[in-house]
Amino acid sequence: MITITGVIEPQDDLQFNQVAATTGQAIVVLNSEGGAVLPALEIGRSIRLRGFSTAVASDTLCASACALAWLAGTPRLAGQTANIGFHASYIVKDGTPSETGVGNALIGAYLNQLGL
């Protein structure tokens, strides 16, 4: 079992790959409000490449970038009261969130790679 907890930060994909490289089969258990999109997409690609399952336990949250990584699991598991949330990609300019076309295009390409 590999656990991802807390905000996904830049470089977390590198740390995930170091742990994953020493693991045969694994279930990746996610509990995160999201964070940086690019590392989450790379974590997801690694999950899919390695054939790992993903899971969100009951009464926990996997939202935003976390949910994108969760989608890569085969299979994807969720507890009955798991909270999994998606939204458009955005950047914050002058304290105001603004949807980003580039970010959404990267997410779209990622989802296409997953076959979704």
C-alpha positions as CSV (number, residue, x, y, z in Angstrom):
1,M,0.0,0.0,0.0
2,I,1.2,3.5,-0.9
3,T,-0.5,6.4,0.8
4,I,-0.8,9.9,-0.5
5,T,-2.0,12.4,2.1
6,G,-2.2,16.1,2.1
7,V,-1.7,18.8,-0.5
8,I,0.1,17.5,-3.7
9,E,3.2,19.7,-4.1
10,P,5.7,20.1,-6.9
11,Q,8.2,17.3,-6.8
12,D,5.8,14.9,-5.1
13,D,5.7,12.9,-8.4
14,L,9.4,12.2,-8.0
15,Q,9.0,11.0,-4.4
16,F,6.0,8.8,-5.5
17,N,8.1,7.2,-8.3
18,Q,11.0,6.5,-5.8
19,V,8.5,4.6,-3.5
20,A,6.7,2.9,-6.4
21,A,10.0,1.7,-7.9
22,T,10.5,-0.5,-4.9
23,T,7.0,-1.9,-4.9
24,G,5.5,-4.8,-6.9
25,Q,1.7,-4.5,-7.0
26,A,0.2,-1.8,-4.9
27,I,-3.0,0.0,-3.9
28,V,-2.5,3.7,-3.8
29,V,-4.7,5.2,-1.0
30,L,-5.5,8.8,-1.6
31,N,-6.6,11.5,0.9
32,S,-6.0,14.9,-0.4
33,E,-7.8,18.2,-1.1
34,G,-5.7,18.5,-4.3
35,G,-2.8,20.7,-5.1
36,A,-0.4,21.0,-8.1
37,V,-1.9,19.5,-11.3
38,L,1.3,18.6,-13.1
39,P,2.7,16.3,-10.3
40,A,-0.7,14.7,-9.9
41,L,-0.9,13.9,-13.6
42,E,2.6,12.4,-13.5
43,I,1.6,10.3,-10.4
44,G,-1.5,9.2,-12.3
45,R,0.6,8.2,-15.3
46,S,2.9,6.2,-13.1
47,I,-0.1,4.5,-11.4
48,R,-1.5,3.5,-14.8
49,L,1.9,2.4,-16.1
50,R,2.5,0.1,-13.1
51,G,-1.0,-1.2,-13.0
52,F,-1.7,0.0,-9.5
53,S,-5.2,0.2,-8.0
54,T,-6.4,3.4,-6.4
55,A,-8.7,3.8,-3.4
56,V,-10.4,6.6,-1.5
57,A,-11.6,5.4,1.9
58,S,-15.0,6.2,3.4
59,D,-15.2,9.6,5.1
60,T,-12.1,10.9,3.3
61,L,-11.6,13.5,0.5
62,C,-9.9,13.2,-2.8
63,A,-10.5,16.3,-4.8
64,S,-9.1,18.3,-7.6
65,A,-5.6,17.1,-8.6
66,C,-6.0,14.1,-6.2
67,A,-9.1,13.0,-8.1
68,L,-7.2,13.1,-11.4
69,A,-4.5,10.7,-9.9
70,W,-7.3,8.5,-8.6
71,L,-8.7,8.1,-12.1
72,A,-5.5,6.3,-13.2
73,G,-6.1,3.3,-11.0
74,T,-7.1,-0.1,-12.4
75,P,-9.4,-0.7,-10.6
76,R,-10.6,2.4,-8.9
77,L,-12.1,1.8,-5.5
78,A,-14.1,4.2,-3.3
79,G,-15.7,3.7,0.1
80,Q,-19.5,4.3,0.3
81,T,-19.0,7.7,1.9
82,A,-15.8,8.7,0.0
83,N,-15.8,12.2,-1.3
84,I,-14.2,12.5,-4.8
85,G,-14.5,15.9,-6.5
86,F,-13.5,17.3,-9.9
87,H,-13.4,20.9,-11.3
88,A,-11.8,22.9,-14.1
89,S,-8.2,23.8,-13.9
90,Y,-7.5,27.3,-12.7
91,I,-4.8,29.7,-11.7
92,V,-5.0,32.5,-9.2
93,K,-4.4,36.1,-10.5
94,D,-4.4,38.9,-8.0
95,G,-6.3,36.7,-5.5
96,T,-9.0,35.7,-8.0
97,P,-9.2,32.2,-9.5
98,S,-9.4,32.2,-13.3
99,E,-9.9,29.1,-15.4
100,T,-6.9,28.1,-17.6
101,G,-7.4,26.7,-21.0
102,V,-3.8,25.4,-21.1
103,G,-4.4,23.5,-17.8
104,N,-7.6,22.1,-19.0
105,A,-6.0,21.0,-22.3
106,L,-3.3,19.1,-20.4
107,I,-6.0,17.4,-18.3
108,G,-7.9,16.5,-21.4
109,A,-4.8,14.9,-23.0
110,Y,-4.2,13.0,-19.7
111,L,-7.8,11.7,-19.6
112,N,-7.5,10.7,-23.2
113,Q,-4.3,8.7,-22.4
114,L,-6.3,6.9,-19.7
115,G,-9.0,6.1,-22.2
116,L,-11.6,8.3,-20.5
